[in-house]
Amino acid sequence: MLPKTRLGVTMLDKLKIYAGGEHPHQAQQPAPMDVQA
């Protein structure tokens, strides 16, 4: 949910949606993590 103010408009302007798992943002490369319970 976005606020219905100028802040919400700014957030919507910065929102990037990509189809699939490929994206050009190199800093955001999550890696799987083994967690043993």
mmJSON file of the N, C-alpha and C atoms, coordinates in Angstrom:
{"data_MODEL":{"atom_site":{
"group_PDB":["ATOM","ATOM","ATOM","ATOM","ATOM","ATOM","ATOM","ATOM","ATOM","ATOM","ATOM","ATOM","ATOM","ATOM","ATOM","ATOM","ATOM","ATOM","ATOM","ATOM","ATOM","ATOM","ATOM","ATOM","ATOM","ATOM","ATOM","ATOM","ATOM","ATOM","ATOM","ATOM","ATOM","ATOM","ATOM","ATOM","ATOM","ATOM","ATOM","ATOM","ATOM","ATOM","ATOM","ATOM","ATOM","ATOM","ATOM","ATOM","ATOM","ATOM","ATOM","ATOM","ATOM","ATOM","ATOM","ATOM","ATOM","ATOM","ATOM","ATOM","ATOM","ATOM","ATOM","ATOM","ATOM","ATOM","ATOM","ATOM","ATOM","ATOM","ATOM","ATOM","ATOM","ATOM","ATOM","ATOM","ATOM","ATOM","ATOM","ATOM","ATOM","ATOM","ATOM","ATOM","ATOM","ATOM","ATOM","ATOM","ATOM","ATOM","ATOM","ATOM","ATOM","ATOM","ATOM","ATOM","ATOM","ATOM","ATOM","ATOM","ATOM","ATOM","ATOM","ATOM","ATOM","ATOM","ATOM","ATOM","ATOM","ATOM","ATOM"],
"id":[1,2,3,4,5,6,7,8,9,10,11,12,13,14,15,16,17,18,19,20,21,22,23,24,25,26,27,28,29,30,31,32,33,34,35,36,37,38,39,40,41,42,43,44,45,46,47,48,49,50,51,52,53,54,55,56,57,58,59,60,61,62,63,64,65,66,67,68,69,70,71,72,73,74,75,76,77,78,79,80,81,82,83,84,85,86,87,88,89,90,91,92,93,94,95,96,97,98,99,100,101,102,103,104,105,106,107,108,109,110,111],
"type_symbol":["N","C","C","N","C","C","N","C","C","N","C","C","N","C","C","N","C","C","N","C","C","N","C","C","N","C","C","N","C","C","N","C","C","N","C","C","N","C","C","N","C","C","N","C","C","N","C","C","N","C","C","N","C","C","N","C","C","N","C","C","N","C","C","N","C","C","N","C","C","N","C","C","N","C","C","N","C","C","N","C","C","N","C","C","N","C","C","N","C","C","N","C","C","N","C","C","N","C","C","N","C","C","N","C","C","N","C","C","N","C","C"],
"label_atom_id":["N","CA","C","N","CA","C","N","CA","C","N","CA","C","N","CA","C","N","CA","C","N","CA","C","N","CA","C","N","CA","C","N","CA","C","N","CA","C","N","CA","C","N","CA","C","N","CA","C","N","CA","C","N","CA","C","N","CA","C","N","CA","C","N","CA","C","N","CA","C","N","CA","C","N","CA","C","N","CA","C","N","CA","C","N","CA","C","N","CA","C","N","CA","C","N","CA","C","N","CA","C","N","CA","C","N","CA","C","N","CA","C","N","CA","C","N","CA","C","N","CA","C","N","CA","C","N","CA","C"],
"label_alt_id":[null,null,null,null,null,null,null,null,null,null,null,null,null,null,null,null,null,null,null,null,null,null,null,null,null,null,null,null,null,null,null,null,null,null,null,null,null,null,null,null,null,null,null,null,null,null,null,null,null,null,null,null,null,null,null,null,null,null,null,null,null,null,null,null,null,null,null,null,null,null,null,null,null,null,null,null,null,null,null,null,null,null,null,null,null,null,null,null,null,null,null,null,null,null,null,null,null,null,null,null,null,null,null,null,null,null,null,null,null,null,null],
"label_comp_id":["MET","MET","MET","LEU","LEU","LEU","PRO","PRO","PRO","LYS","LYS","LYS","THR","THR","THR","ARG","ARG","ARG","LEU","LEU","LEU","GLY","GLY","GLY","VAL","VAL","VAL","THR","THR","THR","MET","MET","MET","LEU","LEU","LEU","ASP","ASP","ASP","LYS","LYS","LYS","LEU","LEU","LEU","LYS","LYS","LYS","ILE","ILE","ILE","TYR","TYR","TYR","ALA","ALA","ALA","GLY","GLY","GLY","GLY","GLY","GLY","GLU","GLU","GLU","HIS","HIS","HIS","PRO","PRO","PRO","HIS","HIS","HIS","GLN","GLN","GLN","ALA","ALA","ALA","GLN","GLN","GLN","GLN","GLN","GLN","PRO","PRO","PRO","ALA","ALA","ALA","PRO","PRO","PRO","MET","MET","MET","ASP","ASP","ASP","VAL","VAL","VAL","GLN","GLN","GLN","ALA","ALA","ALA"],
"label_asym_id":["A","A","A","A","A","A","A","A","A","A","A","A","A","A","A","A","A","A","A","A","A","A","A","A","A","A","A","A","A","A","A","A","A","A","A","A","A","A","A","A","A","A","A","A","A","A","A","A","A","A","A","A","A","A","A","A","A","A","A","A","A","A","A","A","A","A","A","A","A","A","A","A","A","A","A","A","A","A","A","A","A","A","A","A","A","A","A","A","A","A","A","A","A","A","A","A","A","A","A","A","A","A","A","A","A","A","A","A","A","A","A"],
"label_entity_id":["1","1","1","1","1","1","1","1","1","1","1","1","1","1","1","1","1","1","1","1","1","1","1","1","1","1","1","1","1","1","1","1","1","1","1","1","1","1","1","1","1","1","1","1","1","1","1","1","1","1","1","1","1","1","1","1","1","1","1","1","1","1","1","1","1","1","1","1","1","1","1","1","1","1","1","1","1","1","1","1","1","1","1","1","1","1","1","1","1","1","1","1","1","1","1","1","1","1","1","1","1","1","1","1","1","1","1","1","1","1","1"],
"label_seq_id":[1,1,1,2,2,2,3,3,3,4,4,4,5,5,5,6,6,6,7,7,7,8,8,8,9,9,9,10,10,10,11,11,11,12,12,12,13,13,13,14,14,14,15,15,15,16,16,16,17,17,17,18,18,18,19,19,19,20,20,20,21,21,21,22,22,22,23,23,23,24,24,24,25,25,25,26,26,26,27,27,27,28,28,28,29,29,29,30,30,30,31,31,31,32,32,32,33,33,33,34,34,34,35,35,35,36,36,36,37,37,37],
"pdbx_PDB_ins_code":[null,null,null,null,null,null,null,null,null,null,null,null,null,null,null,null,null,null,null,null,null,null,null,null,null,null,null,null,null,null,null,null,null,null,null,null,null,null,null,null,null,null,null,null,null,null,null,null,null,null,null,null,null,null,null,null,null,null,null,null,null,null,null,null,null,null,null,null,null,null,null,null,null,null,null,null,null,null,null,null,null,null,null,null,null,null,null,null,null,null,null,null,null,null,null,null,null,null,null,null,null,null,null,null,null,null,null,null,null,null,null],
"Cartn_x":[0.846,0.0,0.897,0.521,1.258,0.403,1.05,0.287,-0.245,-1.353,-1.966,-1.51,-0.22,0.361,1.504,2.243,3.406,4.435,4.531,5.468,5.103,3.827,3.381,3.696,3.531,3.854,5.345,6.171,7.621,8.009,7.393,7.688,7.298,6.164,5.709,6.636,7.17,8.119,9.396,9.827,11.072,10.899,9.661,9.388,9.803,10.564,10.995,10.506,9.835,9.305,9.896,10.467,11.071,10.394,10.132,9.582,10.744,10.643,11.701,12.713,13.768,14.765,15.951,15.989,17.116,16.836,17.831,17.726,19.123,19.25,20.562,21.184,20.592,21.096,22.091,23.365,24.405,24.488,24.111,24.222,23.191,22.132,21.059,21.136,22.059,22.223,22.113,20.903,20.755,21.276,21.843,22.362,21.606,21.349,20.673,21.531,20.874,21.57,21.085,22.004,21.641,21.381,20.191,19.819,19.417,20.104,19.818,19.099,17.912,17.102,17.455],
"Cartn_y":[-1.168,0.0,1.238,2.17,3.425,4.556,5.538,6.694,7.493,8.155,8.937,10.397,10.58,11.917,12.02,13.126,13.281,12.193,11.728,10.648,9.385,9.063,7.892,8.004,9.193,9.414,9.22,9.727,9.563,8.097,7.377,5.952,5.182,5.525,4.855,5.162,6.383,6.74,5.917,5.589,4.852,3.34,2.861,1.43,0.844,-0.24,-0.925,-2.364,-2.82,-4.179,-4.861,-6.046,-6.81,-8.167,-8.615,-9.951,-10.937,-11.969,-12.964,-12.598,-13.387,-13.21,-12.355,-11.896,-11.094,-9.613,-8.902,-7.463,-6.862,-5.575,-4.951,-4.44,-4.72,-4.181,-5.16,-4.899,-5.814,-5.904,-4.864,-4.87,-5.788,-6.115,-6.93,-8.342,-9.138,-10.519,-11.449,-11.762,-12.629,-14.037,-14.655,-16.018,-16.916,-18.169,-19.086,-19.344,-19.578,-19.775,-21.072,-21.937,-23.195,-22.955,-23.319,-23.177,-24.555,-25.025,-26.352,-26.2,-26.77,-26.637,-27.696],
"Cartn_z":[0.0,0.0,0.0,-0.812,-0.897,-0.345,0.278,0.74,-0.453,-0.285,-1.356,-1.29,-1.095,-1.007,-2.006,-1.95,-2.833,-2.579,-1.337,-1.023,-1.795,-1.878,-2.623,-4.102,-4.665,-6.078,-6.307,-5.403,-5.514,-5.409,-4.482,-4.327,-5.585,-6.181,-7.394,-8.561,-8.622,-9.677,-9.58,-8.367,-8.166,-8.237,-8.285,-8.319,-9.66,-9.621,-10.835,-10.765,-11.822,-11.873,-13.093,-12.888,-13.966,-14.057,-15.277,-15.492,-15.455,-14.629,-14.525,-13.46,-13.391,-12.351,-12.752,-13.986,-14.465,-14.232,-13.697,-13.509,-13.556,-13.89,-14.05,-12.757,-11.619,-10.361,-9.74,-9.902,-9.446,-7.93,-7.222,-5.765,-5.117,-5.837,-5.277,-5.847,-5.348,-5.797,-4.593,-4.159,-2.991,-3.273,-2.271,-2.384,-1.412,-1.793,-0.864,0.37,1.492,2.753,3.384,3.756,4.403,5.884,6.322,7.725,8.225,9.237,9.768,11.096,11.169,12.386,13.402],
"occupancy":[1.0,1.0,1.0,1.0,1.0,1.0,1.0,1.0,1.0,1.0,1.0,1.0,1.0,1.0,1.0,1.0,1.0,1.0,1.0,1.0,1.0,1.0,1.0,1.0,1.0,1.0,1.0,1.0,1.0,1.0,1.0,1.0,1.0,1.0,1.0,1.0,1.0,1.0,1.0,1.0,1.0,1.0,1.0,1.0,1.0,1.0,1.0,1.0,1.0,1.0,1.0,1.0,1.0,1.0,1.0,1.0,1.0,1.0,1.0,1.0,1.0,1.0,1.0,1.0,1.0,1.0,1.0,1.0,1.0,1.0,1.0,1.0,1.0,1.0,1.0,1.0,1.0,1.0,1.0,1.0,1.0,1.0,1.0,1.0,1.0,1.0,1.0,1.0,1.0,1.0,1.0,1.0,1.0,1.0,1.0,1.0,1.0,1.0,1.0,1.0,1.0,1.0,1.0,1.0,1.0,1.0,1.0,1.0,1.0,1.0,1.0],
"B_iso_or_equiv":[0.0,0.0,0.0,0.0,0.0,0.0,0.0,0.0,0.0,0.0,0.0,0.0,0.0,0.0,0.0,0.0,0.0,0.0,0.0,0.0,0.0,0.0,0.0,0.0,0.0,0.0,0.0,0.0,0.0,0.0,0.0,0.0,0.0,0.0,0.0,0.0,0.0,0.0,0.0,0.0,0.0,0.0,0.0,0.0,0.0,0.0,0.0,0.0,0.0,0.0,0.0,0.0,0.0,0.0,0.0,0.0,0.0,0.0,0.0,0.0,0.0,0.0,0.0,0.0,0.0,0.0,0.0,0.0,0.0,0.0,0.0,0.0,0.0,0.0,0.0,0.0,0.0,0.0,0.0,0.0,0.0,0.0,0.0,0.0,0.0,0.0,0.0,0.0,0.0,0.0,0.0,0.0,0.0,0.0,0.0,0.0,0.0,0.0,0.0,0.0,0.0,0.0,0.0,0.0,0.0,0.0,0.0,0.0,0.0,0.0,0.0],
"pdbx_formal_charge":[null,null,null,null,null,null,null,null,null,null,null,null,null,null,null,null,null,null,null,null,null,null,null,null,null,null,null,null,null,null,null,null,null,null,null,null,null,null,null,null,null,null,null,null,null,null,null,null,null,null,null,null,null,null,null,null,null,null,null,null,null,null,null,null,null,null,null,null,null,null,null,null,null,null,null,null,null,null,null,null,null,null,null,null,null,null,null,null,null,null,null,null,null,null,null,null,null,null,null,null,null,null,null,null,null,null,null,null,null,null,null],
"auth_seq_id":[1,1,1,2,2,2,3,3,3,4,4,4,5,5,5,6,6,6,7,7,7,8,8,8,9,9,9,10,10,10,11,11,11,12,12,12,13,13,13,14,14,14,15,15,15,16,16,16,17,17,17,18,18,18,19,19,19,20,20,20,21,21,21,22,22,22,23,23,23,24,24,24,25,25,25,26,26,26,27,27,27,28,28,28,29,29,29,30,30,30,31,31,31,32,32,32,33,33,33,34,34,34,35,35,35,36,36,36,37,37,37],
"auth_comp_id":["MET","MET","MET","LEU","LEU","LEU","PRO","PRO","PRO","LYS","LYS","LYS","THR","THR","THR","ARG","ARG","ARG","LEU","LEU","LEU","GLY","GLY","GLY","VAL","VAL","VAL","THR","THR","THR","MET","MET","MET","LEU","LEU","LEU","ASP","ASP","ASP","LYS","LYS","LYS","LEU","LEU","LEU","LYS","LYS","LYS","ILE","ILE","ILE","TYR","TYR","TYR","ALA","ALA","ALA","GLY","GLY","GLY","GLY","GLY","GLY","GLU","GLU","GLU","HIS","HIS","HIS","PRO","PRO","PRO","HIS","HIS","HIS","GLN","GLN","GLN","ALA","ALA","ALA","GLN","GLN","GLN","GLN","GLN","GLN","PRO","PRO","PRO","ALA","ALA","ALA","PRO","PRO","PRO","MET","MET","MET","ASP","ASP","ASP","VAL","VAL","VAL","GLN","GLN","GLN","ALA","ALA","ALA"],
"auth_asym_id":["A","A","A","A","A","A","A","A","A","A","A","A","A","A","A","A","A","A","A","A","A","A","A","A","A","A","A","A","A","A","A","A","A","A","A","A","A","A","A","A","A","A","A","A","A","A","A","A","A","A","A","A","A","A","A","A","A","A","A","A","A","A","A","A","A","A","A","A","A","A","A","A","A","A","A","A","A","A","A","A","A","A","A","A","A","A","A","A","A","A","A","A","A","A","A","A","A","A","A","A","A","A","A","A","A","A","A","A","A","A","A"],
"auth_atom_id":["N","CA","C","N","CA","C","N","CA","C","N","CA","C","N","CA","C","N","CA","C","N","CA","C","N","CA","C","N","CA","C","N","CA","C","N","CA","C","N","CA","C","N","CA","C","N","CA","C","N","CA","C","N","CA","C","N","CA","C","N","CA","C","N","CA","C","N","CA","C","N","CA","C","N","CA","C","N","CA","C","N","CA","C","N","CA","C","N","CA","C","N","CA","C","N","CA","C","N","CA","C","N","CA","C","N","CA","C","N","CA","C","N","CA","C","N","CA","C","N","CA","C","N","CA","C","N","CA","C"],
"pdbx_PDB_model_num":[1,1,1,1,1,1,1,1,1,1,1,1,1,1,1,1,1,1,1,1,1,1,1,1,1,1,1,1,1,1,1,1,1,1,1,1,1,1,1,1,1,1,1,1,1,1,1,1,1,1,1,1,1,1,1,1,1,1,1,1,1,1,1,1,1,1,1,1,1,1,1,1,1,1,1,1,1,1,1,1,1,1,1,1,1,1,1,1,1,1,1,1,1,1,1,1,1,1,1,1,1,1,1,1,1,1,1,1,1,1,1]
}}}
